[in-house]
Amino acid sequence: MAIKISDLLNKKIYTTEAIYVGKVYDAMVDTDKAAISGIVITDVSSGCLNETIDDPTKKIVLPFNLISAIGNIILIKPPITGKF
């Protein structure tokens, strides 16, 4: 299934356990593989990772392989805890 990067932008991201993570800000493309390698997330301070980041304006990158489903929202496998 093909998907445009522009279709991902601003989509809300939730874990498969229905916990808000953030919104898609951008995507990282692996030009060698011609595939998306990660998604850049904003609004992290409002999501489940808010206690793991030092700067609430900081954006984080999640590997694309964490994505479980893409539809009206994006579902990801629950993130591990740790500092970003």
C-alpha positions as protocol buffer text, in pm:
chain_id: "A"
residue {
  index: 1
  type: MET
  ca { x: 0 y: 0 z: 0 }
}
residue {
  index: 2
  type: ALA
  ca { x: 136 y: 339 z: -98 }
}
residue {
  index: 3
  type: ILE
  ca { x: 91 y: 641 z: 125 }
}
residue {
  index: 4
  type: LYS
  ca { x: 192 y: 1003 z: 71 }
}
residue {
  index: 5
  type: ILE
  ca { x: 399 y: 1173 z: 338 }
}
residue {
  index: 6
  type: SER
  ca { x: 164 y: 1471 z: 321 }
}
residue {
  index: 7
  type: ASP
  ca { x: -118 y: 1237 z: 430 }
}
residue {
  index: 8
  type: LEU
  ca { x: 73 y: 1161 z: 752 }
}
residue {
  index: 9
  type: LEU
  ca { x: 132 y: 1522 z: 856 }
}
residue {
  index: 10
  type: ASN
  ca { x: -63 y: 1640 z: 1163 }
}
residue {
  index: 11
  type: LYS
  ca { x: -217 y: 1297 z: 1223 }
}
residue {
  index: 12
  type: LYS
  ca { x: -260 y: 1220 z: 1591 }
}
residue {
  index: 13
  type: ILE
  ca { x: -54 y: 931 z: 1723 }
}
residue {
  index: 14
  type: TYR
  ca { x: -178 y: 691 z: 1989 }
}
residue {
  index: 15
  type: THR
  ca { x: -36 y: 374 z: 2136 }
}
residue {
  index: 16
  type: THR
  ca { x: -220 y: 48 z: 2075 }
}
residue {
  index: 17
  type: GLU
  ca { x: -337 y: 93 z: 2435 }
}
residue {
  index: 18
  type: ALA
  ca { x: -522 y: 416 z: 2335 }
}
residue {
  index: 19
  type: ILE
  ca { x: -275 y: 654 z: 2502 }
}
residue {
  index: 20
  type: TYR
  ca { x: -200 y: 983 z: 2323 }
}
residue {
  index: 21
  type: VAL
  ca { x: 161 y: 1026 z: 2208 }
}
residue {
  index: 22
  type: GLY
  ca { x: 165 y: 1338 z: 1988 }
}
residue {
  index: 23
  type: LYS
  ca { x: 120 y: 1454 z: 1627 }
}
residue {
  index: 24
  type: VAL
  ca { x: 320 y: 1385 z: 1313 }
}
residue {
  index: 25
  type: TYR
  ca { x: 535 y: 1688 z: 1232 }
}
residue {
  index: 26
  type: ASP
  ca { x: 749 y: 1540 z: 955 }
}
residue {
  index: 27
  type: ALA
  ca { x: 885 y: 1213 z: 819 }
}
residue {
  index: 28
  type: MET
  ca { x: 1239 y: 1089 z: 769 }
}
residue {
  index: 29
  type: VAL
  ca { x: 1312 y: 913 z: 441 }
}
residue {
  index: 30
  type: ASP
  ca { x: 1588 y: 657 z: 389 }
}
residue {
  index: 31
  type: THR
  ca { x: 1693 y: 741 z: 34 }
}
residue {
  index: 32
  type: ASP
  ca { x: 1892 y: 419 z: -2 }
}
residue {
  index: 33
  type: LYS
  ca { x: 1584 y: 208 z: 65 }
}
residue {
  index: 34
  type: ALA
  ca { x: 1332 y: 459 z: -78 }
}
residue {
  index: 35
  type: ALA
  ca { x: 1122 y: 419 z: 238 }
}
residue {
  index: 36
  type: ILE
  ca { x: 1015 y: 615 z: 544 }
}
residue {
  index: 37
  type: SER
  ca { x: 1253 y: 535 z: 828 }
}
residue {
  index: 38
  type: GLY
  ca { x: 1096 y: 742 z: 1104 }
}
residue {
  index: 39
  type: ILE
  ca { x: 834 y: 997 z: 1197 }
}
residue {
  index: 40
  type: VAL
  ca { x: 907 y: 1324 z: 1371 }
}
residue {
  index: 41
  type: ILE
  ca { x: 659 y: 1391 z: 1651 }
}
residue {
  index: 42
  type: THR
  ca { x: 552 y: 1723 z: 1794 }
}
residue {
  index: 43
  type: ASP
  ca { x: 307 y: 1804 z: 2077 }
}
residue {
  index: 44
  type: VAL
  ca { x: 499 y: 1552 z: 2286 }
}
residue {
  index: 45
  type: SER
  ca { x: 443 y: 1758 z: 2600 }
}
residue {
  index: 46
  type: SER
  ca { x: 71 y: 1674 z: 2581 }
}
residue {
  index: 47
  type: GLY
  ca { x: 128 y: 1302 z: 2533 }
}
residue {
  index: 48
  type: CYS
  ca { x: 245 y: 1001 z: 2728 }
}
residue {
  index: 49
  type: LEU
  ca { x: 613 y: 1091 z: 2678 }
}
residue {
  index: 50
  type: ASN
  ca { x: 580 y: 1429 z: 2853 }
}
residue {
  index: 51
  type: GLU
  ca { x: 772 y: 1314 z: 3160 }
}
residue {
  index: 52
  type: THR
  ca { x: 1056 y: 1164 z: 2957 }
}
residue {
  index: 53
  type: ILE
  ca { x: 1160 y: 1479 z: 2772 }
}
residue {
  index: 54
  type: ASP
  ca { x: 1358 y: 1769 z: 2915 }
}
residue {
  index: 55
  type: ASP
  ca { x: 1227 y: 2040 z: 2681 }
}
residue {
  index: 56
  type: PRO
  ca { x: 850 y: 2051 z: 2612 }
}
residue {
  index: 57
  type: THR
  ca { x: 908 y: 2211 z: 2270 }
}
residue {
  index: 58
  type: LYS
  ca { x: 1141 y: 1930 z: 2165 }
}
residue {
  index: 59
  type: LYS
  ca { x: 1046 y: 1705 z: 1877 }
}
residue {
  index: 60
  type: ILE
  ca { x: 1132 y: 1335 z: 1885 }
}
residue {
  index: 61
  type: VAL
  ca { x: 1179 y: 1074 z: 1614 }
}
residue {
  index: 62
  type: LEU
  ca { x: 1011 y: 737 z: 1636 }
}
residue {
  index: 63
  type: PRO
  ca { x: 1130 y: 454 z: 1414 }
}
residue {
  index: 64
  type: PHE
  ca { x: 875 y: 372 z: 1146 }
}
residue {
  index: 65
  type: ASN
  ca { x: 875 y: 5 z: 1247 }
}
residue {
  index: 66
  type: LEU
  ca { x: 689 y: 100 z: 1568 }
}
residue {
  index: 67
  type: ILE
  ca { x: 381 y: 186 z: 1362 }
}
residue {
  index: 68
  type: SER
  ca { x: 106 y: -74 z: 1386 }
}
residue {
  index: 69
  type: ALA
  ca { x: -161 y: 97 z: 1176 }
}
residue {
  index: 70
  type: ILE
  ca { x: -229 y: 414 z: 979 }
}
residue {
  index: 71
  type: GLY
  ca { x: -583 y: 543 z: 925 }
}
residue {
  index: 72
  type: ASN
  ca { x: -756 y: 851 z: 1063 }
}
residue {
  index: 73
  type: ILE
  ca { x: -495 y: 826 z: 1338 }
}
residue {
  index: 74
  type: ILE
  ca { x: -164 y: 642 z: 1370 }
}
residue {
  index: 75
  type: LEU
  ca { x: -125 y: 356 z: 1616 }
}
residue {
  index: 76
  type: ILE
  ca { x: 217 y: 264 z: 1751 }
}
residue {
  index: 77
  type: LYS
  ca { x: 345 y: -7 z: 1978 }
}
residue {
  index: 78
  type: PRO
  ca { x: 379 y: 135 z: 2330 }
}
residue {
  index: 79
  type: PRO
  ca { x: 708 y: 325 z: 2362 }
}
residue {
  index: 80
  type: ILE
  ca { x: 975 y: 223 z: 2604 }
}
residue {
  index: 81
  type: THR
  ca { x: 1048 y: 460 z: 2888 }
}
residue {
  index: 82
  type: GLY
  ca { x: 1366 y: 662 z: 2900 }
}
residue {
  index: 83
  type: LYS
  ca { x: 1501 y: 1012 z: 2845 }
}
residue {
  index: 84
  type: PHE
  ca { x: 1478 y: 1170 z: 2500 }
}
